[in-house]
């Protein structure tokens, strides 16, 4: 089975969270792990972050959807 790690850079984390969540919910069965990382400074969360998705199986459709709106990076493990 192929595993793909997709890193998504979110520059406007708060504004795009609903749209991002809607897309990854559509692919919920393929996504086995989701990790959200966002920096904080002085006790305040900044409005940018990175989401890492572990996708088992075919990830091309999810990558295509995410790359329409956000910068993504991928790694594939076979």
Buried (B, 14 or more C-beta within 10 A) or exposed (E): EEBBBBBBEBEEBEEBBEEBEEBBEEBEEBBEEBEBEBEEEEEEEEBEBBBBBBBBEEBEEBBEBBEEEBEBEBEEEE
